[in-house]
Amino acid sequence: MKNTRKATAQDLPQLAELFDQYRIFYHKESDIPAAENFLKERIEKQDSEIFVAEKDNELVGFVQLYPIFSSTRMKRYWLLNDLYVNENHRGKGYSKELIEESKELCQSTNACGVLLETGKSNDIGNQLYPACGFELYDSVNFYEWTNNSSINYP
């Protein structure tokens, strides 16, 4: 039985709670109103795709993907940027279902693939992604430039 679907504006209160838990997991301060605002903007502007996992009308996880493009392939890629399942619902297959939604999005939009990044210390993710058909692409270096002027300091 499929427990996943595309998120809607009606999901925002519960989705913001999950998104806040996700951000706390990555050592960010809790800010549910800002999380709800951020997600509302993504849904309204349609600049990301968000899928949710639910059990008994309760949201238990989500995945958020952003469109990017491959110039050499002249096609869209999907960046799987956020994947989170509430700790009380882990190990029950929700992450795999959300990843399957991501793959279906890729196929339905004729994109060339789904990319993601996870920390080397993310033992669960580093087992999950290969189990879902992702290949570790270690022939490139990943670099980041951070615009420090855009960071909001408390």
C-alpha positions as CSV (number, residue, x, y, z in Angstrom):
1,M,0.0,0.0,0.0
2,K,1.3,3.4,-1.0
3,N,1.8,5.7,1.9
4,T,3.2,8.7,0.0
5,R,1.7,11.5,-2.1
6,K,2.5,15.0,-3.3
7,A,2.3,17.7,-0.5
8,T,-0.4,20.3,-0.6
9,A,-1.0,23.6,1.2
10,Q,-3.3,21.8,3.6
11,D,-0.3,19.8,4.8
12,L,1.7,22.9,5.9
13,P,1.0,22.8,9.6
14,Q,2.2,19.2,10.0
15,L,4.8,19.5,7.3
16,A,6.3,22.5,9.0
17,E,6.7,20.5,12.2
18,L,8.5,17.7,10.3
19,F,10.7,20.3,8.5
20,D,11.5,21.9,11.9
21,Q,12.6,18.4,13.2
22,Y,14.7,18.0,10.1
23,R,16.4,21.3,10.6
24,I,17.1,20.6,14.3
25,F,18.6,17.3,13.3
26,Y,21.1,19.4,11.3
27,H,21.8,21.6,14.3
28,K,19.6,24.6,13.3
29,E,17.5,26.5,15.8
30,S,13.8,25.6,16.0
31,D,11.6,28.0,14.1
32,I,8.3,26.5,13.1
33,P,6.7,29.8,11.7
34,A,9.7,30.3,9.4
35,A,9.6,26.7,8.4
36,E,6.0,27.0,7.5
37,N,6.6,30.2,5.6
38,F,9.5,28.7,3.7
39,L,7.5,25.6,2.7
40,K,4.4,27.6,1.8
41,E,6.6,29.7,-0.6
42,R,8.1,26.6,-2.2
43,I,4.6,25.2,-2.8
44,E,3.0,28.4,-4.0
45,K,5.9,29.3,-6.3
46,Q,6.2,25.6,-7.5
47,D,10.0,25.8,-7.3
48,S,10.4,22.5,-5.5
49,E,8.5,19.2,-5.4
50,I,7.6,17.9,-2.0
51,F,6.2,14.5,-1.3
52,V,5.0,13.3,2.1
53,A,4.7,10.0,3.8
54,E,1.7,9.5,6.1
55,K,0.2,7.0,8.5
56,D,-3.3,7.3,9.8
57,N,-3.6,10.9,8.5
58,E,-0.4,11.9,10.3
59,L,2.6,13.1,8.3
60,V,5.6,11.0,9.3
61,G,8.2,12.0,6.6
62,F,8.9,14.1,3.6
63,V,11.3,14.5,0.7
64,Q,11.9,17.8,-1.1
65,L,13.5,18.0,-4.6
66,Y,14.7,21.0,-6.5
67,P,15.1,21.2,-10.3
68,I,18.6,21.7,-11.7
69,F,19.9,21.2,-15.2
70,S,22.7,19.3,-16.9
71,S,24.1,21.4,-19.7
72,T,26.0,18.5,-21.2
73,R,23.0,16.2,-21.2
74,M,20.6,19.2,-22.0
75,K,18.1,17.8,-19.5
76,R,16.7,18.5,-16.1
77,Y,18.2,16.8,-13.0
78,W,16.4,16.6,-9.7
79,L,18.4,17.5,-6.6
80,L,17.1,15.4,-3.7
81,N,17.9,18.1,-1.1
82,D,15.8,17.0,2.0
83,L,14.7,13.6,3.2
84,Y,13.4,13.1,6.7
85,V,11.3,10.6,8.6
86,N,10.2,11.2,12.1
87,E,12.4,9.1,14.5
88,N,9.3,7.2,15.8
89,H,8.5,6.0,12.3
90,R,12.0,5.0,11.0
91,G,12.8,1.5,9.8
92,K,9.3,1.0,8.4
93,G,10.1,1.7,4.7
94,Y,8.9,5.3,4.5
95,S,12.3,6.6,3.3
96,K,12.3,4.1,0.5
97,E,8.8,5.0,-0.5
98,L,9.8,8.7,-0.6
99,I,12.8,7.9,-2.7
100,E,10.6,5.9,-5.1
101,E,8.4,9.0,-5.4
102,S,11.6,10.9,-6.3
103,K,12.5,8.4,-9.0
104,E,8.9,8.5,-10.4
105,L,9.2,12.3,-10.6
106,C,12.4,11.9,-12.5
107,Q,10.8,9.5,-15.0
108,S,7.6,11.5,-15.4
109,T,9.5,14.7,-16.1
110,N,12.0,13.0,-18.5
111,A,14.8,14.1,-16.3
112,C,18.2,12.5,-16.6
113,G,18.6,11.6,-12.9
114,V,18.3,12.4,-9.2
115,L,21.4,13.7,-7.4
116,L,21.9,13.9,-3.7
117,E,24.6,14.7,-1.1
118,T,24.9,13.2,2.3
119,G,27.6,13.4,5.0
120,K,30.2,10.7,5.1
121,S,29.2,10.1,8.8
122,N,25.5,9.5,7.8
123,D,25.6,5.8,8.3
124,I,21.9,5.2,7.7
125,G,21.8,7.3,4.5
126,N,25.0,5.8,3.2
127,Q,23.3,2.4,3.5
128,L,19.9,3.5,2.3
129,Y,20.9,5.3,-0.9
130,P,22.9,2.4,-2.5
131,A,20.1,0.0,-1.4
132,C,17.7,2.2,-3.5
133,G,19.9,2.1,-6.6
134,F,22.0,5.2,-6.1
135,E,25.7,5.0,-7.0
136,L,28.4,6.7,-5.1
137,Y,30.0,9.2,-7.5
138,D,33.5,9.7,-6.0
139,S,35.4,10.8,-9.1
140,V,34.7,14.5,-8.5
141,N,35.4,17.0,-5.7
142,F,32.4,18.8,-4.3
143,Y,33.1,22.5,-3.5
144,E,31.0,25.1,-1.8
145,W,31.3,28.9,-1.7
146,T,29.3,30.5,1.0
147,N,27.9,34.0,0.8
148,N,28.6,35.1,4.3
149,S,26.8,38.4,3.8
150,S,23.5,36.5,3.4
151,I,23.8,34.5,6.6
152,N,21.4,35.8,9.3
153,Y,23.3,35.9,12.6
154,P,21.3,35.9,15.8
